[in-house]
Amino acid sequence: MFLSHWKKSAAVFAALLGISGAVFLGGCGMWKSGVPKEDAVNMAEASSVKVKDPNFKPGTAIVHRDADVEYSVPEGVSILMYHMIGDMKNNSAVMTEDNLRIQMQYLKDHGYHPITMQELYDYVTKGEKLPSKPVCITFDDGYLDSYTIVYPMMKEFGYPWTLFLITDDVGKSYNRMTWEQLKEMADSGAVTIANHTLSHPKLHNLPTRAEKENEIIGANKALKYHLGIDNLWFAYPYGDYDDEVIDICKKAGIKLAVTTDAGRVHVGSYPYDLKRVYIGNNVSLARFMERLTKDNYAPCLLYTSPSPRD
């Protein structure tokens, strides 16, 4: 790492002084003479950009932690469930940007480590170790603010997070993202993008298996077609499911599904029935703190859906 930084600094220094003798080529680690000064600066800057792992899978969050982070098998993990970020009075399900930032800063200041869906799955099914004070951050539906507010904020804090997407709502006029925005996110390594069905129905109310399959498998196909995602994760709309829905998920290659039932998850929790911790504007910081560590936390008033979607 020291050598890499030394090479970059040397290249920029040489370019700024107009020295034509040596310019670092970030892509191959060699030096070449006769490169214009402005190109030298650009090339030196480019050398600091990390080349993506050839094994990187689109729509998968990659997390980088300090080497001194301690790992152990925790007693439980809270999967935080958010929806829309904005200023909507009389709707407790909508979190203000300021309150979201306060909560994310609390996690940082108190040593919490957000985890990926794969880490969550390995913990639940195999008892794998997690970083100290783990927490899983999820957002449902695919509101535009997930791109304009959540995405940059999570990158700022360096937190992996998961977006459960209603695929048929993409590009709609009512506060939704575009596929172009989602593609940027999917290729960033900052966020996991997963399945929240095509149109967000109550799945167990659908009269036929074919209709349930269309909602689940159809959304998987949309994620693959538009974003290149081989999806493994699912969120039940309204937390609603039945045995047939679980069977469809399993056969579609989905390994883990989350509900809206309140509580934390533990080693041995059924991976197709994972509880989540509701977080909305009516959750004070004190209650937020409690929900990070307790299974039986104080309830809040029932929330109102932020839009026609839950």
The 8 nearest C-alpha neighbors of each residue, nearest first, counted from 0:
[[1, 3, 2, 4, 5, 6, 47, 7],
 [0, 2, 4, 3, 5, 6, 7, 8],
 [3, 1, 5, 0, 4, 6, 7, 8],
 [2, 4, 0, 6, 5, 1, 7, 47],
 [3, 5, 7, 1, 6, 2, 8, 0],
 [6, 4, 2, 8, 3, 7, 9, 1],
 [5, 7, 9, 3, 8, 4, 2, 10],
 [6, 8, 10, 4, 43, 9, 5, 3],
 [9, 7, 5, 11, 10, 6, 12, 4],
 [8, 10, 6, 12, 7, 11, 13, 5],
 [11, 9, 13, 7, 22, 12, 8, 23],
 [10, 12, 14, 8, 40, 13, 9, 43],
 [13, 11, 9, 15, 10, 14, 8, 16],
 [12, 14, 18, 10, 16, 11, 15, 9],
 [15, 13, 36, 17, 11, 16, 12, 39],
 [14, 16, 12, 17, 13, 11, 36, 18],
 [17, 15, 13, 14, 18, 12, 36, 11],
 [18, 16, 14, 15, 19, 36, 13, 35],
 [17, 19, 13, 16, 20, 14, 21, 15],
 [20, 18, 33, 21, 32, 17, 34, 14],
 [19, 21, 32, 18, 33, 22, 31, 13],
 [20, 22, 32, 31, 30, 19, 23, 13],
 [21, 23, 10, 30, 31, 39, 32, 24],
 [24, 22, 30, 10, 25, 29, 43, 21],
 [23, 25, 29, 26, 28, 30, 27, 42],
 [26, 24, 46, 28, 27, 23, 45, 42],
 [25, 27, 24, 28, 46, 29, 45, 42],
 [26, 28, 29, 25, 24, 23, 30, 46],
 [27, 29, 25, 24, 26, 23, 30, 6],
 [30, 28, 24, 27, 23, 31, 25, 26],
 [31, 29, 23, 22, 21, 24, 32, 28],
 [30, 32, 22, 21, 29, 23, 33, 34],
 [33, 31, 20, 21, 34, 19, 22, 30],
 [32, 34, 19, 20, 35, 31, 21, 22],
 [33, 35, 32, 39, 36, 38, 19, 22],
 [36, 34, 38, 37, 39, 33, 19, 14],
 [35, 37, 14, 39, 38, 17, 34, 40],
 [38, 36, 40, 39, 35, 41, 14, 34],
 [39, 37, 41, 35, 40, 36, 42, 34],
 [38, 40, 36, 42, 37, 41, 14, 22],
 [39, 41, 43, 37, 11, 38, 42, 14],
 [42, 40, 38, 44, 43, 39, 45, 37],
 [41, 43, 45, 39, 44, 40, 38, 46],
 [42, 44, 40, 46, 45, 7, 41, 10],
 [43, 45, 41, 46, 42, 47, 40, 48],
 [46, 44, 42, 47, 43, 48, 41, 25],
 [45, 47, 25, 43, 44, 48, 42, 26],
 [46, 48, 45, 44, 49, 43, 7, 25],
 [49, 47, 45, 46, 50, 44, 25, 51],
 [50, 48, 51, 47, 46, 45, 52, 25],
 [49, 51, 48, 52, 53, 26, 47, 46],
 [52, 50, 53, 49, 55, 54, 188, 48],
 [51, 53, 55, 54, 50, 49, 56, 188],
 [54, 52, 55, 51, 50, 56, 57, 49],
 [53, 55, 52, 56, 51, 57, 59, 50],
 [56, 54, 52, 53, 57, 51, 59, 188],
 [55, 57, 59, 54, 58, 228, 229, 227],
 [58, 56, 185, 186, 228, 59, 227, 55],
 [57, 59, 185, 191, 192, 228, 190, 186],
 [60, 58, 191, 57, 188, 56, 190, 61],
 [61, 59, 190, 188, 189, 191, 159, 115],
 [62, 60, 188, 189, 59, 159, 63, 190],
 [61, 63, 159, 64, 60, 158, 115, 157],
 [64, 62, 61, 65, 157, 158, 66, 159],
 [65, 63, 66, 62, 68, 67, 112, 130],
 [64, 66, 67, 68, 63, 69, 62, 130],
 [65, 67, 68, 64, 69, 63, 70, 130],
 [66, 68, 65, 69, 64, 70, 130, 131],
 [69, 67, 66, 65, 130, 70, 64, 131],
 [68, 70, 130, 131, 67, 71, 129, 66],
 [71, 69, 130, 129, 131, 128, 68, 72],
 [70, 72, 128, 129, 73, 130, 131, 69],
 [71, 73, 128, 129, 127, 126, 74, 70],
 [74, 72, 75, 71, 129, 76, 128, 132],
 [73, 75, 265, 72, 76, 266, 264, 292],
 [76, 74, 265, 73, 264, 263, 77, 266],
 [77, 75, 264, 263, 134, 133, 265, 78],
 [76, 78, 263, 134, 291, 79, 276, 135],
 [79, 77, 135, 275, 276, 136, 134, 80],
 [78, 80, 276, 136, 137, 77, 275, 135],
 [81, 79, 277, 137, 276, 278, 138, 275],
 [82, 80, 138, 278, 137, 139, 79, 277],
 [81, 83, 139, 138, 93, 92, 84, 140],
 [82, 84, 93, 94, 142, 85, 305, 81],
 [85, 83, 94, 95, 93, 96, 144, 82],
 [86, 84, 95, 94, 87, 93, 96, 83],
 [85, 87, 95, 88, 93, 84, 94, 96],
 [88, 86, 90, 85, 93, 89, 95, 91],
 [87, 89, 90, 86, 91, 93, 85, 280],
 [88, 90, 91, 87, 303, 92, 93, 86],
 [91, 89, 88, 92, 303, 87, 93, 305],
 [90, 92, 280, 281, 93, 279, 302, 89],
 [93, 91, 279, 302, 90, 303, 305, 280],
 [94, 92, 83, 91, 84, 90, 279, 280],
 [93, 95, 280, 84, 279, 85, 83, 92],
 [96, 94, 85, 98, 97, 84, 86, 99],
 [95, 97, 99, 98, 84, 85, 100, 94],
 [98, 96, 100, 95, 99, 101, 94, 102],
 [97, 99, 101, 95, 100, 96, 102, 94],
 [100, 98, 96, 102, 101, 97, 103, 95],
 [99, 101, 103, 97, 98, 102, 104, 96],
 [102, 100, 98, 104, 99, 103, 105, 97],
 [103, 101, 105, 99, 100, 104, 98, 106],
 [102, 104, 100, 106, 105, 101, 99, 107],
 [105, 103, 107, 101, 106, 102, 100, 108],
 [104, 106, 102, 108, 103, 107, 109, 101],
 [107, 105, 111, 103, 104, 109, 108, 110],
 [106, 108, 104, 105, 110, 109, 111, 103],
 [109, 107, 105, 106, 110, 104, 111, 103],
 [110, 108, 106, 107, 111, 105, 104, 132],
 [109, 111, 107, 108, 106, 112, 132, 131],
 [112, 110, 132, 106, 133, 109, 107, 113],
 [111, 113, 133, 132, 134, 130, 114, 110],
 [114, 112, 134, 135, 133, 158, 159, 111],
 [113, 115, 135, 134, 118, 159, 112, 133],
 [116, 114, 118, 117, 159, 119, 60, 160],
 [115, 117, 119, 118, 120, 114, 161, 191],
 [118, 116, 120, 119, 115, 121, 114, 122],
 [117, 119, 121, 115, 116, 120, 114, 122],
 [118, 120, 116, 122, 117, 121, 123, 115],
 [119, 121, 117, 123, 122, 118, 124, 116],
 [120, 122, 118, 125, 124, 119, 127, 123],
 [123, 121, 126, 127, 119, 120, 125, 124],
 [122, 124, 266, 120, 267, 121, 126, 268],
 [123, 125, 121, 122, 267, 120, 126, 266],
 [126, 124, 121, 127, 122, 123, 266, 267],
 [125, 127, 122, 266, 123, 124, 128, 121],
 [128, 126, 122, 125, 121, 72, 129, 123],
 [127, 129, 72, 71, 70, 126, 122, 130],
 [130, 128, 70, 71, 72, 131, 133, 127],
 [131, 129, 70, 69, 133, 112, 132, 68],
 [130, 132, 70, 133, 69, 129, 112, 71],
 [131, 133, 111, 112, 130, 110, 134, 73],
 [134, 132, 112, 113, 131, 111, 130, 114],
 [133, 135, 113, 77, 76, 114, 112, 78],
 [134, 136, 78, 113, 114, 79, 77, 137],
 [137, 135, 79, 160, 78, 161, 134, 113],
 [138, 136, 161, 80, 79, 160, 162, 81],
 [139, 137, 81, 162, 82, 80, 163, 161],
 [138, 140, 163, 82, 162, 141, 81, 164],
 [139, 141, 164, 165, 163, 142, 195, 82],
 [142, 140, 164, 139, 175, 145, 165, 176],
 [141, 143, 175, 144, 145, 174, 140, 176],
 [142, 144, 175, 176, 174, 145, 146, 147],
 [143, 145, 147, 148, 146, 142, 84, 149],
 [146, 144, 149, 143, 142, 148, 150, 147],
 [145, 147, 150, 144, 143, 148, 149, 176],
 [146, 148, 144, 145, 143, 149, 150, 151],
 [149, 147, 144, 145, 150, 146, 151, 152],
 [148, 150, 145, 152, 151, 153, 146, 147],
 [149, 151, 146, 153, 152, 148, 145, 154],
 [152, 150, 154, 153, 149, 148, 155, 147],
 [153, 151, 155, 149, 154, 150, 148, 156],
 [152, 154, 158, 156, 155, 150, 151, 157],
 [155, 153, 157, 151, 152, 156, 150, 158],
 [154, 156, 152, 153, 157, 151, 158, 150],
 [157, 155, 153, 154, 158, 152, 103, 107],
 [156, 158, 154, 155, 153, 159, 62, 63],
 [159, 157, 153, 156, 113, 160, 154, 62],
 [160, 158, 60, 190, 189, 115, 62, 113],
 [161, 159, 136, 190, 137, 191, 158, 115],
 [160, 162, 191, 137, 190, 192, 138, 136],
 [161, 163, 192, 138, 139, 137, 164, 193],
 [164, 162, 193, 139, 195, 194, 140, 192],
 [163, 165, 140, 195, 141, 194, 166, 162],
 [166, 164, 195, 140, 197, 196, 168, 167],
 [165, 167, 197, 168, 169, 164, 218, 196],
 [168, 166, 197, 169, 198, 165, 218, 196],
 [169, 167, 166, 171, 165, 170, 175, 198],
 [170, 168, 177, 167, 171, 166, 176, 175],
 [169, 171, 177, 176, 175, 168, 172, 178],
 [172, 170, 168, 169, 173, 175, 174, 176],
 [171, 173, 174, 175, 170, 176, 168, 169],
 [172, 174, 171, 175, 142, 170, 143, 168],
 [175, 173, 143, 142, 172, 176, 171, 144],
 [176, 174, 143, 142, 171, 173, 170, 169],
 [175, 177, 143, 169, 170, 142, 180, 141],
 [176, 178, 170, 180, 179, 169, 181, 175],
 [177, 179, 181, 180, 182, 169, 176, 225],
 [180, 178, 182, 177, 181, 183, 176, 184],
 [181, 179, 183, 177, 182, 178, 176, 184],
 [180, 182, 178, 184, 183, 179, 185, 177],
 [183, 181, 185, 179, 184, 180, 226, 178],
 [184, 182, 180, 181, 186, 185, 187, 179],
 [183, 185, 181, 187, 182, 186, 180, 190],
 [186, 184, 58, 182, 57, 183, 187, 181],
 [185, 187, 57, 183, 184, 188, 182, 58],
 [188, 186, 184, 189, 185, 183, 190, 58],
 [187, 189, 60, 61, 59, 186, 190, 185],
 [190, 188, 60, 187, 159, 61, 154, 184],
 [191, 189, 60, 160, 161, 159, 188, 59],
 [190, 192, 59, 161, 58, 60, 162, 160],
 [193, 191, 162, 58, 161, 163, 190, 185],
 [192, 194, 163, 232, 164, 230, 162, 233],
 [193, 195, 233, 163, 164, 196, 218, 232],
 [194, 196, 164, 165, 163, 234, 233, 235],
 [197, 195, 214, 215, 218, 165, 194, 199],
 [196, 198, 166, 218, 214, 167, 165, 199],
 [197, 199, 167, 196, 200, 165, 214, 168],
 [200, 198, 236, 196, 197, 165, 201, 195],
 [201, 199, 202, 198, 236, 205, 196, 204],
 [202, 200, 204, 239, 203, 236, 237, 199],
 [201, 203, 204, 205, 200, 240, 211, 239],
 [202, 204, 240, 205, 241, 201, 239, 244],
 [205, 203, 202, 201, 206, 200, 240, 207],
 [204, 206, 202, 203, 207, 210, 211, 201],
 [205, 207, 204, 208, 210, 203, 211, 209],
 [208, 206, 209, 210, 205, 211, 212, 204],
 [207, 209, 211, 210, 212, 206, 243, 205],
 [210, 208, 212, 207, 211, 213, 206, 214],
 [211, 209, 213, 212, 207, 208, 205, 214],
 [210, 212, 208, 214, 213, 209, 202, 205],
 [213, 211, 209, 215, 210, 214, 216, 208],
 [212, 214, 217, 210, 211, 216, 215, 209],
 [213, 215, 197, 196, 211, 217, 212, 216],
 [216, 214, 196, 212, 218, 217, 213, 211],
 [215, 217, 219, 218, 213, 212, 214, 220],
 [216, 218, 213, 220, 214, 219, 215, 221],
 [219, 217, 197, 221, 196, 220, 215, 216],
 [220, 218, 216, 222, 217, 221, 230, 223],
 [219, 221, 223, 217, 218, 222, 224, 216],
 [222, 220, 218, 224, 223, 219, 225, 217],
 [223, 221, 219, 226, 228, 220, 225, 224],
 [222, 224, 227, 228, 220, 221, 226, 225],
 [225, 223, 221, 222, 227, 226, 220, 228],
 [224, 226, 222, 223, 221, 227, 178, 182],
 [227, 225, 222, 228, 223, 182, 224, 185],
 [226, 228, 223, 224, 57, 225, 222, 229],
 [229, 227, 223, 222, 226, 57, 230, 58],
 [230, 228, 223, 227, 231, 222, 219, 56],
 [229, 231, 228, 232, 193, 219, 253, 194],
 [230, 232, 253, 254, 252, 229, 255, 233],
 [233, 231, 255, 253, 193, 256, 230, 254],
 [232, 234, 256, 194, 195, 193, 255, 257],
 [233, 235, 257, 195, 256, 258, 236, 163],
 [234, 236, 238, 239, 258, 237, 257, 195],
 [237, 235, 238, 199, 239, 201, 234, 200],
 [238, 236, 239, 309, 235, 259, 201, 258],
 [239, 237, 258, 259, 235, 236, 240, 260],
 [238, 240, 237, 235, 201, 236, 202, 203],
 [241, 239, 203, 202, 244, 235, 238, 242],
 [240, 242, 244, 243, 203, 245, 239, 202],
 [243, 241, 245, 244, 246, 240, 247, 203],
 [242, 244, 246, 245, 241, 247, 208, 240],
 [245, 243, 247, 241, 246, 242, 240, 248],
 [246, 244, 248, 242, 243, 247, 249, 241],
 [245, 247, 243, 249, 244, 248, 242, 250],
 [248, 246, 244, 250, 245, 249, 251, 243],
 [249, 247, 245, 251, 253, 246, 250, 244],
 [248, 250, 246, 252, 253, 251, 247, 245],
 [249, 251, 247, 252, 248, 246, 253, 245],
 [252, 250, 248, 249, 253, 247, 216, 215],
 [253, 251, 249, 250, 231, 254, 248, 230],
 [252, 254, 231, 248, 249, 232, 251, 255],
 [255, 253, 231, 232, 252, 249, 256, 270],
 [254, 256, 270, 232, 271, 253, 233, 231],
 [257, 255, 271, 233, 234, 232, 272, 270],
 [258, 256, 273, 234, 272, 274, 233, 235],
 [257, 259, 238, 274, 260, 235, 273, 272],
 [258, 260, 238, 275, 274, 261, 237, 257],
 [261, 259, 274, 258, 275, 262, 238, 276],
 [262, 260, 275, 276, 274, 259, 277, 263],
 [263, 261, 294, 274, 275, 276, 260, 264],
 [262, 264, 77, 76, 294, 274, 275, 75],
 [265, 263, 76, 75, 268, 274, 273, 77],
 [266, 264, 75, 268, 123, 267, 76, 74],
 [265, 267, 123, 126, 268, 122, 124, 264],
 [266, 268, 123, 124, 265, 269, 126, 125],
 [269, 267, 265, 266, 123, 270, 264, 273],
 [268, 270, 272, 271, 267, 273, 123, 124],
 [271, 269, 255, 272, 273, 268, 256, 123],
 [272, 270, 256, 255, 269, 273, 257, 245],
 [273, 271, 269, 270, 257, 256, 258, 274],
 [274, 272, 257, 258, 270, 271, 264, 256],
 [273, 275, 260, 262, 258, 261, 263, 257],
 [276, 274, 78, 261, 262, 259, 79, 260],
 [275, 277, 79, 261, 80, 78, 262, 77],
 [276, 278, 80, 79, 275, 279, 81, 261],
 [279, 277, 81, 80, 282, 276, 79, 280],
 [280, 278, 92, 94, 281, 282, 91, 93],
 [279, 281, 94, 91, 282, 93, 92, 95],
 [280, 282, 91, 279, 283, 299, 92, 300],
 [283, 281, 280, 279, 286, 278, 287, 284],
 [284, 282, 286, 285, 287, 281, 280, 288],
 [283, 285, 287, 286, 288, 282, 102, 101],
 [284, 286, 288, 283, 287, 289, 282, 290],
 [287, 285, 289, 283, 288, 284, 282, 290],
 [286, 288, 284, 290, 285, 289, 283, 282],
 [289, 287, 285, 286, 291, 290, 284, 292],
 [288, 290, 286, 287, 291, 292, 293, 296],
 [291, 289, 287, 292, 288, 293, 296, 286],
 [290, 292, 288, 289, 77, 293, 287, 134],
 [291, 293, 290, 289, 294, 288, 77, 75],
 [294, 292, 290, 295, 296, 289, 291, 263],
 [293, 295, 262, 263, 296, 292, 290, 261],
 [296, 294, 293, 297, 262, 290, 261, 298],
 [295, 297, 293, 294, 290, 298, 289, 286],
 [296, 298, 299, 295, 286, 289, 290, 293],
 [299, 297, 296, 300, 295, 301, 286, 261],
 [300, 298, 301, 297, 281, 282, 302, 286],
 [299, 301, 302, 298, 281, 91, 303, 282],
 [302, 300, 299, 303, 91, 298, 92, 281],
 [303, 301, 92, 91, 300, 304, 90, 279],
 [302, 304, 90, 92, 305, 91, 301, 309],
 [303, 305, 309, 306, 92, 302, 308, 307],
 [306, 304, 92, 93, 303, 83, 90, 309],
 [305, 307, 308, 304, 309, 303, 83, 173],
 [308, 306, 309, 304, 305, 199, 173, 303],
 [307, 309, 306, 304, 199, 305, 140, 236],
 [308, 304, 237, 307, 305, 236, 306, 140]]
